[in-house]
Amino acid sequence: MQKTDYIEVTDVLPPVADFTADDTGIQPGETVSFTDLSTNATSWLWAFEGGTPATSTEQNPVVTYNTAGIYDVTLEVSDGTNTDVMTKTDYIHVTDISGGLYLSDTTYTYVQIDWGTVHNDASIDGNTITLNGTTYQKGLGVHANCELRYALDSNFSRFVSDVGVDDEVNGSAASVAFEVWADSQQLFSTPVMNSAAATVSIDVDISGKNELVLIVTDGGDGINSDHADWAGAKIISAPTALRLDLTAFLEGPYNGTDMNTGINSVLPISQPFSAAPWNYQGTETVSAIPGTDIVDWVLIDLRDTTSADLAIPSTSIGMQAAFLRNDGRVVDLDGNPVLSFANASVKNALFVVVFPRNHIPVISANAVTKTGSEYNYDFSTDENQVLGGANGHKDLGSGVWGMFSGNSNGDYNVNDTDKNVNWMDEAGLSGYLSSDVNMDGHSNNTDKNESWLPNRGKGSYVPQ
C-alpha cells in the first residue's frame, strides 16, 4: 500500500512583532491604549519609556504618561522558542499645552514656499521676529507665497497670532496678505499689508477642527521683499473639564436593594446647601427634578492633596450640587451619571467628599483613579472605601456600605442636637424635612428611634 502525500511537514512560522496605539500625541496625565498586531506570538514583553507602567506582559496594555517628552516604545514577542523585537522610536509625544502650543515648537504636515525656508522663532532672514518695533521670541518667519498645514486635535480651541511684514525689509516695497483656514473653511483674512501697515492680531475659534492652514499671498504684485511673520503663533488648549463617576448610598432610605424615593415629589428645584453648615453659594437650579428615581440632593467637593487625612477644605478645587439616584449613582442636573467640573485639574491626587443633607458626610479613603477620561469611585463596596473605615460609614447588608443616618442638622456628628432641635421642631410634620432621616416624607418616632438613636455618637472623618 502506498499512501500518497500522507506525511506533511510544515515550517513553523516565527513570531513577528508589530503594534499600534490609539493616540500618539497626548497631554501629561493621559493614557494610551496599545494594540498588539504581532503574528505567531504567545507572549509579550513591552517597554514604555516615560510610561506607567514602565513594562508590561499584557497583550494589549494601557499606559499613563505623566511627564512631557518624546518616548520610545518597544515590544518583544515570543512563541516559546523564537523572539522578535520592534521598537518605535519617538513614538509617543507628550506635550504640556496648558498654556498653549507654539506652532514653532511643533511640525507642520505640509509646506509650500516660493522663496527661502520657513524659520521657527526667527524671520525669513534668520533675525529676531520684529513687527513695527515689537520683537517676538516665538513665531514663524515665512515668505510669500507660502502655505503651512498643521494637524489639530480636540485639545485645542483657538489660534492666535500677530501678523505683518517683518521690519527687516526696511521699508522696501513688500506687500502680503494673510489667511487662516481650518477644514476647508476660511476663518480670517487680512487686507494687503505693506511694511508700514499696523500689526494685525488674530484670534479665531478652531474647536473641533482637524487641520489648520496658514497662507500668505503676495498681494498681487509679485514676491519681492515679501518677508511675512506669524508672530507668536500658537494654538491654545480647550478648557478641560474633570469628569467624575460616583456611587454612594444613604442608610436612611436604603431598603436592602436600592434606596427609596419617598421625598422625590417634594424635592426643591434649587440646591439646599446655601445655609450653615455648608454655606455653599452655588446656583444649581432645575426646572424639574430629572426623574422619579432621584432620592435627594448631595453636595460634592473635590480635594487635591497627597492623602485623605490632609484633604482639608483649603485643598478644594471644585464643588457642585448634584442628585443622588436610587441605585447609588450621583447624577448631574440633567440626570447624567457623570459629573463635569469645568477647569478643575489635579496636581497631586484626587479625594472626593460627599455631603448629604441629613447623613454623616464621607471622604474617599483612597485617591480616586482615572480610567480613560473619567475619574471613578464607588463608596459602597467596602468598609475601607471611606476614611475611618467601619467607623466612617455603615454596613447596610448585602455587601453595601452607606452613610450613617441621623445627622439631621447636616454637620459632622449624630448627637443630641439632631434630636432636641431639629427633630423636636419637626416631629409630626410632612414634607422636605431635615429630621426626616429615613426620607419617607414624614418626621416621626421612626426617624428618632430607628435612624437617629442607633447612630448617636457617630461622627465624620472628613478633615475640617
One Martini backbone bead per residue (centre of mass of N, CA, C, O) as a GRO file, in nm:
protein
  464
    1MET     BB    1   0.097   0.037   0.022
    2GLN     BB    2   0.024   0.371  -0.089
    3LYS     BB    3   0.055   0.695   0.065
    4THR     BB    4  -0.030   0.987  -0.052
    5ASP     BB    5   0.055   1.256   0.112
    6TYR     BB    6   0.073   1.165   0.429
    7ILE     BB    7   0.318   1.345   0.494
    8GLU     BB    8   0.344   1.662   0.669
    9VAL     BB    9   0.574   1.932   0.638
   10THR     BB   10   0.601   2.224   0.838
   11ASP     BB   11   0.658   2.542   0.890
   12VAL     BB   12   0.737   2.743   1.160
   13LEU     BB   13   0.640   3.045   1.224
   14PRO     BB   14   0.765   3.315   1.328
   15PRO     BB   15   0.760   3.582   1.507
   16VAL     BB   16   0.596   3.913   1.465
   17ALA     BB   17   0.637   4.235   1.544
   18ASP     BB   18   0.349   4.445   1.634
   19PHE     BB   19   0.200   4.785   1.661
   20THR     BB   20  -0.036   5.007   1.825
   21ALA     BB   21  -0.203   5.331   1.883
   22ASP     BB   22  -0.467   5.546   1.972
   23ASP     BB   23  -0.238   5.762   2.078
   24THR     BB   24   0.059   5.986   2.017
   25GLY     BB   25  -0.086   6.268   2.118
   26ILE     BB   26  -0.041   6.402   2.440
   27GLN     BB   27  -0.103   6.469   2.772
   28PRO     BB   28  -0.040   6.495   3.079
   29GLY     BB   29  -0.209   6.204   3.228
   30GLU     BB   30  -0.255   6.039   2.991
   31THR     BB   31  -0.368   5.771   2.787
   32VAL     BB   32  -0.259   5.455   2.630
   33SER     BB   33  -0.364   5.225   2.383
   34PHE     BB   34  -0.242   4.909   2.310
   35THR     BB   35  -0.198   4.710   2.003
   36ASP     BB   36  -0.158   4.398   1.900
   37LEU     BB   37  -0.003   4.282   1.564
   38SER     BB   38   0.106   4.019   1.596
   39THR     BB   39   0.260   3.712   1.493
   40ASN     BB   40   0.300   3.404   1.643
   41ALA     BB   41   0.226   3.478   1.943
   42THR     BB   42   0.244   3.404   2.322
   43SER     BB   43   0.429   3.653   2.409
   44TRP     BB   44   0.482   3.967   2.605
   45LEU     BB   45   0.721   4.256   2.597
   46TRP     BB   46   0.713   4.568   2.735
   47ALA     BB   47   0.845   4.911   2.671
   48PHE     BB   48   0.801   5.233   2.851
   49GLU     BB   49   0.902   5.525   2.794
   50GLY     BB   50   0.769   5.730   3.049
   51GLY     BB   51   0.584   5.510   3.170
   52THR     BB   52   0.267   5.379   3.326
   53PRO     BB   53   0.401   5.135   3.300
   54ALA     BB   54   0.725   5.037   3.197
   55THR     BB   55   0.603   4.745   3.196
   56SER     BB   56   0.464   4.453   3.005
   57THR     BB   57   0.265   4.130   2.953
   58GLU     BB   58   0.049   4.231   2.800
   59GLN     BB   59  -0.107   4.251   2.500
   60ASN     BB   60  -0.309   4.519   2.585
   61PRO     BB   61  -0.203   4.791   2.706
   62VAL     BB   62  -0.221   5.055   2.958
   63VAL     BB   63  -0.079   5.392   2.950
   64THR     BB   64   0.081   5.638   3.148
   65TYR     BB   65   0.161   5.993   3.095
   66ASN     BB   66   0.316   6.254   3.308
   67THR     BB   67   0.551   6.352   3.108
   68ALA     BB   68   0.701   6.549   2.914
   69GLY     BB   69   0.771   6.405   2.585
   70ILE     BB   70   0.973   6.167   2.395
   71TYR     BB   71   0.888   5.819   2.319
   72ASP     BB   72   0.959   5.493   2.340
   73VAL     BB   73   0.859   5.168   2.197
   74THR     BB   74   0.866   4.820   2.307
   75LEU     BB   75   0.837   4.490   2.142
   76GLU     BB   76   0.846   4.154   2.268
   77VAL     BB   77   0.820   3.841   2.107
   78SER     BB   78   0.690   3.497   2.157
   79ASP     BB   79   0.676   3.119   2.107
   80GLY     BB   80   0.915   2.985   2.311
   81THR     BB   81   1.168   3.016   2.094
   82ASN     BB   82   1.108   3.271   1.942
   83THR     BB   83   1.203   3.612   1.854
   84ASP     BB   84   1.078   3.961   1.848
   85VAL     BB   85   1.154   4.312   1.765
   86MET     BB   86   0.996   4.635   1.833
   87THR     BB   87   1.086   4.980   1.766
   88LYS     BB   88   0.942   5.300   1.840
   89THR     BB   89   1.066   5.596   1.770
   90ASP     BB   90   0.925   5.861   1.892
   91TYR     BB   91   0.605   5.782   1.936
   92ILE     BB   92   0.550   5.946   2.202
   93HIS     BB   93   0.372   6.258   2.252
   94VAL     BB   94   0.425   6.478   2.529
   95THR     BB   95   0.225   6.775   2.579
   96ASP     BB   96   0.227   7.087   2.731
   97ILE     BB   97  -0.084   7.290   2.681
   98SER     BB   98  -0.183   7.485   2.910
   99GLY     BB   99  -0.052   7.757   2.745
  100GLY     BB  100   0.002   7.639   2.484
  101LEU     BB  101   0.106   7.596   2.130
  102TYR     BB  102   0.366   7.647   1.947
  103LEU     BB  103   0.431   7.609   1.613
  104SER     BB  104   0.751   7.613   1.649
  105ASP     BB  105   0.718   7.334   1.843
  106THR     BB  106   0.627   7.203   1.582
  107THR     BB  107   0.494   7.018   1.294
  108TYR     BB  108   0.440   7.024   0.981
  109THR     BB  109   0.263   6.856   0.706
  110TYR     BB  110   0.292   7.120   0.516
  111VAL     BB  111   0.487   7.284   0.244
  112GLN     BB  112   0.485   7.612   0.075
  113ILE     BB  113   0.753   7.804  -0.088
  114ASP     BB  114   0.895   8.056  -0.298
  115TRP     BB  115   1.108   8.147  -0.065
  116GLY     BB  116   1.302   7.979   0.108
  117THR     BB  117   1.277   7.910   0.467
  118VAL     BB  118   1.126   7.815   0.726
  119HIS     BB  119   1.117   7.986   1.042
  120ASN     BB  120   1.185   7.926   1.372
  121ASP     BB  121   1.201   8.198   1.569
  122ALA     BB  122   1.227   8.360   1.287
  123SER     BB  123   1.300   8.508   1.026
  124ILE     BB  124   1.371   8.458   0.697
  125ASP     BB  125   1.674   8.582   0.773
  126GLY     BB  126   1.723   8.505   1.101
  127ASN     BB  127   1.584   8.703   1.273
  128THR     BB  128   1.422   8.876   1.482
  129ILE     BB  129   1.108   8.913   1.533
  130THR     BB  130   0.961   9.216   1.371
  131LEU     BB  131   0.687   9.448   1.456
  132ASN     BB  132   0.690   9.769   1.479
  133GLY     BB  133   0.932   9.720   1.711
  134THR     BB  134   0.829   9.438   1.789
  135THR     BB  135   0.932   9.161   1.963
  136TYR     BB  136   0.973   8.796   1.900
  137GLN     BB  137   1.052   8.475   2.020
  138LYS     BB  138   0.794   8.370   1.868
  139GLY     BB  139   0.752   8.197   1.551
  140LEU     BB  140   0.701   8.266   1.189
  141GLY     BB  141   0.918   8.274   0.907
  142VAL     BB  142   0.823   8.400   0.588
  143HIS     BB  143   0.728   8.372   0.229
  144ALA     BB  144   0.607   8.470  -0.043
  145ASN     BB  145   0.450   8.214  -0.112
  146CYS     BB  146   0.250   8.050   0.154
  147GLU     BB  147   0.203   7.710   0.299
  148LEU     BB  148   0.058   7.581   0.604
  149ARG     BB  149   0.026   7.266   0.787
  150TYR     BB  150  -0.182   7.149   1.071
  151ALA     BB  151  -0.249   6.932   1.308
  152LEU     BB  152  -0.539   6.852   1.493
  153ASP     BB  153  -0.721   6.851   1.806
  154SER     BB  154  -0.939   6.855   2.085
  155ASN     BB  155  -0.734   7.035   2.266
  156PHE     BB  156  -0.822   7.272   2.071
  157SER     BB  157  -0.970   7.623   2.031
  158ARG     BB  158  -0.728   7.830   1.943
  159PHE     BB  159  -0.597   8.093   1.730
  160VAL     BB  160  -0.288   8.287   1.761
  161SER     BB  161  -0.173   8.608   1.611
  162ASP     BB  162   0.070   8.804   1.472
  163VAL     BB  163   0.081   9.022   1.177
  164GLY     BB  164   0.336   9.089   0.916
  165VAL     BB  165   0.595   9.288   0.817
  166ASP     BB  166   0.911   9.274   0.848
  167ASP     BB  167   1.153   9.509   0.943
  168GLU     BB  168   1.394   9.401   0.754
  169VAL     BB  169   1.295   9.555   0.480
  170ASN     BB  170   1.314   9.870   0.511
  171GLY     BB  171   1.058   9.975   0.326
  172SER     BB  172   1.001   9.800   0.119
  173ALA     BB  173   0.796   9.667  -0.149
  174ALA     BB  174   0.589   9.522   0.035
  175SER     BB  175   0.325   9.258  -0.012
  176VAL     BB  176   0.065   9.117   0.195
  177ALA     BB  177  -0.145   8.827   0.285
  178PHE     BB  178  -0.365   8.680   0.526
  179GLU     BB  179  -0.462   8.332   0.604
  180VAL     BB  180  -0.723   8.137   0.773
  181TRP     BB  181  -0.764   7.782   0.793
  182ALA     BB  182  -1.028   7.517   0.845
  183ASP     BB  183  -1.156   7.270   0.695
  184SER     BB  184  -1.213   7.459   0.429
  185GLN     BB  185  -1.230   7.718   0.621
  186GLN     BB  186  -1.253   8.052   0.648
  187LEU     BB  187  -1.152   8.259   0.936
  188PHE     BB  188  -0.927   8.461   0.802
  189SER     BB  189  -0.841   8.801   0.682
  190THR     BB  190  -0.640   9.027   0.514
  191PRO     BB  191  -0.529   9.278   0.391
  192VAL     BB  192  -0.311   9.438   0.232
  193MET     BB  193   0.036   9.449   0.338
  194ASN     BB  194   0.283   9.660   0.446
  195SER     BB  195   0.555   9.798   0.612
  196ALA     BB  196   0.339  10.026   0.739
  197ALA     BB  197   0.158   9.841   0.867
  198ALA     BB  198  -0.032   9.738   1.101
  199THR     BB  199  -0.069   9.520   1.329
  200VAL     BB  200  -0.225   9.201   1.331
  201SER     BB  201  -0.473   9.037   1.524
  202ILE     BB  202  -0.531   8.691   1.596
  203ASP     BB  203  -0.860   8.526   1.693
  204VAL     BB  204  -0.962   8.188   1.658
  205ASP     BB  205  -1.184   7.929   1.612
  206ILE     BB  206  -1.087   7.553   1.639
  207SER     BB  207  -1.307   7.385   1.721
  208GLY     BB  208  -1.312   7.060   1.583
  209LYS     BB  209  -1.058   7.069   1.424
  210ASN     BB  210  -0.805   6.903   1.204
  211GLU     BB  211  -0.699   7.165   1.032
  212LEU     BB  212  -0.436   7.400   0.980
  213VAL     BB  213  -0.417   7.698   0.766
  214LEU     BB  214  -0.141   7.894   0.639
  215ILE     BB  215  -0.151   8.201   0.446
  216VAL     BB  216   0.061   8.367   0.200
  217THR     BB  217   0.042   8.641  -0.005
  218ASP     BB  218   0.159   8.888  -0.263
  219GLY     BB  219  -0.075   9.111  -0.337
  220GLY     BB  220  -0.033   9.097  -0.673
  221ASP     BB  221   0.311   9.196  -0.709
  222GLY     BB  222   0.474   8.985  -0.604
  223ILE     BB  223   0.770   8.870  -0.394
  224ASN     BB  224   0.912   9.122  -0.326
  225SER     BB  225   0.997   9.148   0.011
  226ASP     BB  226   0.799   8.910   0.140
  227HIS     BB  227   0.822   8.940   0.472
  228ALA     BB  228   0.660   8.714   0.687
  229ASP     BB  229   0.468   8.705   1.002
  230TRP     BB  230   0.399   8.465   1.268
  231ALA     BB  231   0.354   8.606   1.562
  232GLY     BB  232   0.308   8.399   1.826
  233ALA     BB  233   0.211   8.136   1.716
  234LYS     BB  234  -0.084   7.966   1.853
  235ILE     BB  235  -0.234   7.700   2.027
  236ILE     BB  236  -0.517   7.659   2.233
  237SER     BB  237  -0.640   7.510   2.490
  238ALA     BB  238  -0.898   7.358   2.598
  239PRO     BB  239  -1.112   7.352   2.830
  240THR     BB  240  -1.116   7.139   3.098
  241ALA     BB  241  -1.293   6.861   3.232
  242LEU     BB  242  -1.386   6.704   3.516
  243ARG     BB  243  -1.469   6.362   3.536
  244LEU     BB  244  -1.738   6.205   3.742
  245ASP     BB  245  -1.789   5.876   3.893
  246LEU     BB  246  -2.045   5.803   4.133
  247THR     BB  247  -2.099   5.600   4.439
  248ALA     BB  248  -2.377   5.611   4.682
  249PHE     BB  249  -2.513   5.562   5.018
  250LEU     BB  250  -2.807   5.569   5.224
  251GLU     BB  251  -2.946   5.452   5.505
  252GLY     BB  252  -3.237   5.555   5.538
  253PRO     BB  253  -3.352   5.459   5.230
  254TYR     BB  254  -3.256   5.180   5.260
  255ASN     BB  255  -3.398   4.839   5.141
  256GLY     BB  256  -3.161   4.613   5.035
  257THR     BB  257  -3.122   4.729   4.723
  258ASP     BB  258  -3.210   5.028   4.745
  259MET     BB  259  -3.358   5.349   4.726
  260ASN     BB  260  -3.586   5.540   4.837
  261THR     BB  261  -3.843   5.797   4.700
  262GLY     BB  262  -4.030   5.962   4.920
  263ILE     BB  263  -3.923   6.282   4.832
  264ASN     BB  264  -3.941   6.347   4.528
  265SER     BB  265  -4.207   6.538   4.520
  266VAL     BB  266  -4.042   6.759   4.739
  267LEU     BB  267  -3.818   6.853   4.589
  268PRO     BB  268  -3.613   7.094   4.523
  269ILE     BB  269  -3.496   7.302   4.248
  270SER     BB  270  -3.284   7.391   4.460
  271GLN     BB  271  -3.018   7.400   4.629
  272PRO     BB  272  -2.977   7.312   5.002
  273PHE     BB  273  -2.657   7.446   5.080
  274SER     BB  274  -2.652   7.765   5.171
  275ALA     BB  275  -2.649   7.693   5.451
  276ALA     BB  276  -2.582   7.592   5.740
  277PRO     BB  277  -2.276   7.425   5.723
  278TRP     BB  278  -2.199   7.484   5.412
  279ASN     BB  279  -2.219   7.760   5.248
  280TYR     BB  280  -2.326   7.728   4.954
  281GLN     BB  281  -2.321   7.937   4.637
  282GLY     BB  282  -2.462   7.785   4.442
  283THR     BB  283  -2.696   7.782   4.132
  284GLU     BB  284  -2.848   7.523   4.133
  285THR     BB  285  -3.108   7.461   3.886
  286VAL     BB  286  -3.436   7.334   3.813
  287SER     BB  287  -3.739   7.274   3.651
  288ALA     BB  288  -3.692   6.959   3.710
  289ILE     BB  289  -3.678   6.662   3.824
  290PRO     BB  290  -3.463   6.396   3.686
  291GLY     BB  291  -3.675   6.193   3.810
  292THR     BB  292  -3.820   5.930   4.013
  293ASP     BB  293  -3.512   5.820   4.110
  294ILE     BB  294  -3.473   6.050   4.305
  295VAL     BB  295  -3.368   6.113   4.637
  296ASP     BB  296  -3.142   6.358   4.643
  297TRP     BB  297  -2.936   6.585   4.742
  298VAL     BB  298  -2.585   6.666   4.682
  299LEU     BB  299  -2.244   6.743   4.789
  300ILE     BB  300  -1.952   6.803   4.594
  301ASP     BB  301  -1.599   6.759   4.686
  302LEU     BB  302  -1.285   6.857   4.568
  303ARG     BB  303  -0.958   6.718   4.659
  304ASP     BB  304  -0.606   6.829   4.651
  305THR     BB  305  -0.372   6.577   4.747
  306THR     BB  306  -0.187   6.309   4.917
  307SER     BB  307  -0.418   6.263   5.143
  308ALA     BB  308  -0.706   6.229   5.315
  309ASP     BB  309  -0.607   6.364   5.594
  310LEU     BB  310  -0.522   6.641   5.413
  311ALA     BB  311  -0.831   6.714   5.313
  312ILE     BB  312  -0.890   7.010   5.339
  313PRO     BB  313  -1.075   7.276   5.236
  314SER     BB  314  -0.820   7.426   5.095
  315THR     BB  315  -0.804   7.175   4.867
  316SER     BB  316  -1.018   7.276   4.698
  317ILE     BB  317  -1.132   7.254   4.328
  318GLY     BB  318  -1.447   7.174   4.372
  319MET     BB  319  -1.806   7.234   4.352
  320GLN     BB  320  -2.126   7.035   4.360
  321ALA     BB  321  -2.451   7.004   4.293
  322ALA     BB  322  -2.651   6.706   4.318
  323PHE     BB  323  -2.777   6.383   4.247
  324LEU     BB  324  -2.941   6.099   4.398
  325ARG     BB  325  -2.983   5.782   4.311
  326ASN     BB  326  -3.128   5.473   4.389
  327ASP     BB  327  -2.846   5.320   4.280
  328GLY     BB  328  -2.608   5.549   4.376
  329ARG     BB  329  -2.593   5.753   4.165
  330VAL     BB  330  -2.435   6.040   4.061
  331VAL     BB  331  -2.605   6.321   3.925
  332ASP     BB  332  -2.692   6.555   3.727
  333LEU     BB  333  -2.929   6.791   3.633
  334ASP     BB  334  -2.997   6.578   3.379
  335GLY     BB  335  -2.911   6.269   3.485
  336ASN     BB  336  -2.615   6.231   3.450
  337PRO     BB  337  -2.357   5.987   3.558
  338VAL     BB  338  -2.163   6.249   3.497
  339LEU     BB  339  -1.955   6.475   3.620
  340SER     BB  340  -1.873   6.830   3.557
  341PHE     BB  341  -1.558   7.011   3.606
  342ALA     BB  342  -1.462   7.308   3.538
  343ASN     BB  343  -1.120   7.367   3.546
  344ALA     BB  344  -1.033   7.100   3.685
  345SER     BB  345  -0.719   7.009   3.841
  346VAL     BB  346  -0.470   6.759   3.911
  347LYS     BB  347  -0.160   6.740   4.098
  348ASN     BB  348  -0.184   6.500   4.293
  349ALA     BB  349  -0.473   6.401   4.441
  350LEU     BB  350  -0.799   6.258   4.447
  351PHE     BB  351  -1.062   6.369   4.668
  352VAL     BB  352  -1.393   6.279   4.789
  353VAL     BB  353  -1.682   6.458   4.893
  354VAL     BB  354  -1.992   6.373   5.067
  355PHE     BB  355  -2.278   6.582   5.112
  356PRO     BB  356  -2.539   6.540   5.290
  357ARG     BB  357  -2.821   6.656   5.451
  358ASN     BB  358  -2.883   6.390   5.691
  359HIS     BB  359  -2.587   6.279   5.687
  360ILE     BB  360  -2.278   6.152   5.707
  361PRO     BB  361  -1.999   6.244   5.584
  362VAL     BB  362  -1.762   6.161   5.317
  363ILE     BB  363  -1.433   6.023   5.234
  364SER     BB  364  -1.203   5.917   5.042
  365ALA     BB  365  -0.940   5.705   5.119
  366ASN     BB  366  -0.879   5.705   4.820
  367ALA     BB  367  -0.763   5.767   4.536
  368VAL     BB  368  -0.900   5.878   4.255
  369THR     BB  369  -0.936   5.719   3.960
  370LYS     BB  370  -0.836   5.700   3.616
  371THR     BB  371  -1.047   5.622   3.327
  372GLY     BB  372  -0.943   5.770   3.089
  373SER     BB  373  -1.164   6.055   3.124
  374GLU     BB  374  -1.239   5.923   3.416
  375TYR     BB  375  -1.346   5.939   3.735
  376ASN     BB  376  -1.367   5.669   3.986
  377TYR     BB  377  -1.620   5.593   4.255
  378ASP     BB  378  -1.704   5.352   4.525
  379PHE     BB  379  -1.827   5.369   4.851
  380SER     BB  380  -1.998   5.072   4.885
  381THR     BB  381  -1.787   4.809   4.870
  382ASP     BB  382  -1.624   4.908   5.139
  383GLU     BB  383  -1.502   5.005   5.442
  384ASN     BB  384  -1.222   5.132   5.298
  385GLN     BB  385  -1.353   5.374   5.115
  386VAL     BB  386  -1.336   5.532   5.384
  387LEU     BB  387  -1.256   5.738   5.613
  388GLY     BB  388  -1.256   5.515   5.903
  389GLY     BB  389  -1.423   5.302   5.791
  390ALA     BB  390  -1.647   5.158   6.006
  391ASN     BB  391  -1.662   5.460   6.138
  392GLY     BB  392  -1.748   5.623   5.860
  393HIS     BB  393  -1.944   5.378   5.795
  394LYS     BB  394  -2.210   5.145   5.692
  395ASP     BB  395  -2.343   4.832   5.715
  396LEU     BB  396  -2.633   4.744   5.509
  397GLY     BB  397  -2.590   4.503   5.349
  398SER     BB  398  -2.521   4.313   5.075
  399GLY     BB  399  -2.234   4.467   5.045
  400VAL     BB  400  -2.332   4.753   5.160
  401TRP     BB  401  -2.225   5.088   5.194
  402GLY     BB  402  -2.315   5.369   5.418
  403MET     BB  403  -2.445   5.649   5.542
  404PHE     BB  404  -2.514   5.784   5.826
  405SER     BB  405  -2.780   5.844   6.006
  406GLY     BB  406  -2.920   6.140   6.200
  407ASN     BB  407  -2.795   6.413   6.061
  408SER     BB  408  -3.012   6.670   6.063
  409ASN     BB  409  -2.795   6.930   6.059
  410GLY     BB  410  -2.534   6.843   5.864
  411ASP     BB  411  -2.303   6.777   6.013
  412TYR     BB  412  -2.045   6.562   6.168
  413ASN     BB  413  -2.288   6.465   6.371
  414VAL     BB  414  -2.446   6.242   6.606
  415ASN     BB  415  -2.672   6.407   6.828
  416ASP     BB  416  -2.878   6.582   7.041
  417THR     BB  417  -2.936   6.812   6.844
  418ASP     BB  418  -3.093   6.652   6.631
  419LYS     BB  419  -3.329   6.606   6.834
  420ASN     BB  420  -3.383   6.871   7.014
  421VAL     BB  421  -3.423   7.046   6.750
  422ASN     BB  422  -3.509   6.922   6.479
  423TRP     BB  423  -3.710   6.701   6.566
  424MET     BB  424  -3.886   6.865   6.767
  425ASP     BB  425  -3.977   7.079   6.542
  426GLU     BB  426  -4.089   6.833   6.319
  427ALA     BB  427  -4.266   6.654   6.458
  428GLY     BB  428  -4.548   6.555   6.250
  429LEU     BB  429  -4.438   6.628   5.982
  430SER     BB  430  -4.441   6.713   5.630
  431GLY     BB  431  -4.182   6.672   5.380
  432TYR     BB  432  -3.889   6.871   5.355
  433LEU     BB  433  -3.696   6.726   5.606
  434SER     BB  434  -3.425   6.700   5.814
  435SER     BB  435  -3.555   6.479   6.029
  436ASP     BB  436  -3.605   6.291   5.773
  437VAL     BB  437  -3.379   6.030   5.774
  438ASN     BB  438  -3.556   5.809   5.600
  439MET     BB  439  -3.711   5.953   5.363
  440ASP     BB  440  -4.062   5.942   5.366
  441GLY     BB  441  -4.196   6.248   5.443
  442HIS     BB  442  -4.163   6.199   5.767
  443SER     BB  443  -4.173   6.310   6.108
  444ASN     BB  444  -4.082   6.061   6.354
  445ASN     BB  445  -4.011   5.795   6.558
  446THR     BB  446  -3.851   5.642   6.345
  447ASP     BB  447  -3.623   5.846   6.315
  448LYS     BB  448  -3.532   5.835   6.613
  449ASN     BB  449  -3.520   5.513   6.682
  450GLU     BB  450  -3.389   5.394   6.388
  451SER     BB  451  -3.173   5.639   6.301
  452TRP     BB  452  -3.055   5.801   6.543
  453LEU     BB  453  -2.994   5.621   6.796
  454PRO     BB  454  -2.787   5.404   6.670
  455ASN     BB  455  -2.586   5.673   6.586
  456ARG     BB  456  -2.514   5.783   6.842
  457GLY     BB  457  -2.178   5.927   6.825
  458LYS     BB  458  -2.131   5.968   6.545
  459GLY     BB  459  -1.866   6.051   6.301
  460SER     BB  460  -1.669   6.231   6.097
  461TYR     BB  461  -1.361   6.207   5.872
  462VAL     BB  462  -1.371   6.476   5.759
  463PRO     BB  463  -1.173   6.719   5.704
  464GLN     BB  464  -1.158   7.064   5.876
   0.00000   0.00000   0.00000
